[in-house]
């Protein structure tokens, strides 16, 4: 991922409503995109316990982007996992291709303009990523 800005895209949420990222970015001062897969990624499953805690921060909008499962499986998983943030479904992997990564989860922290402030793969512990996000938020 070499980009300095998140690509602008539209994906359906779990109700089927198309959500435009440029509109979603305006809702909070910062947005954390978490791109994940439920079927083949142990790091995604391990990190998922932290994501709802991050979503409680009033400065951060968390948006999950999922692939690799059917819509029904994703809806069931989100309900059972008590996910408290918006989850979009990348059925055709279009966003994954635009972002150009292989392993999940990938975390991308951006500002209202979509500028990438921080990004990390599954190799960086979520606790370290959280510390870096907090530093960025507190600098303002």
Order of alpha helices (4+ residues) and beta strands (2+ residues): beta-beta-alpha-beta-alpha-beta-alpha-beta-alpha-beta-beta-alpha
